Amino acid sequence: MTTIDRIELASRLSSGARVLDIGGQKMENCDPDSPFARRYADIERSAAEYRIADYQQQPSVDYVIDFNKKESIPLIREAIGEYKPDVILCMETLEHVNYHYELMNEMAKSMADNNSKIFITIPNNGNWVFNALGWNHDHSIAFFRDIAYRFVTRSDLGKHDVLVAPCMQKYLWYWRIVYVLSMLQPFSWGFLITPKDYQPNNEMEHIVKSLRAFTSVHF
């Protein structure tokens, strides 16, 4: 199975765009000089404008919103309406929050109102290595490939074009060993959701073509 680096895809999608990163604040124990943090910073560097919505009260968070609380939905609706993002990212976040369908529906509303493009990733619980390491211990919901697809497409995002991306981090050499040990299981399932008339730029054209081929075969 051919995999895609989720951070690289997010960076390319964000190129020159107004980006809202939901859950994009790194945890307090994340070393800003770590390979992950340096690689993730590519997303902000590629964007024309970059804002974060997250529950953590940090200077870099533009919209402090706790998506485990009901009042988060009108707050994110207001933030999206004010910012009008070209791209919304929501990577490795929905598995932690209670109001995931409501949040995805607000993303879908931004597609209708702002022609936004959406990129979501959620962990693959079919990867036994990550399960053994306990990396999924704080998740409120588990995902395998087909369940992850139904999870996304049963929200209002399913009214749009949904492309599936098997994702693997590639910023450290040993992730490739983990991928082989897991019997070629992706680390995450990614979903690129675009308007029906989306025309990818040169940076995204090859990726979109690859995702369309994978999605048509498996879904």
Secondary structure, 3 states (H helix, E strand, C coil): CCCECHHHHHHHHHCCCEEEEECCCCCCCCCCCCHHHHHHHHHHHHCCEEEEEECCCCCCCCEECCCCCCCHHHHHHHHHHHHCCCEEEEECCHHHCCCHHHHHHHHHHHHHHHCCEEEEEEECCCCHHHHHHCCCCCCCCCCCHHHHHHHHHCCHHHHCEEEEEEECCCCCCHHHHHHHHCCCCCCEEEEEEECCCCCCCHHHHHHHHHHHHHHHHHC
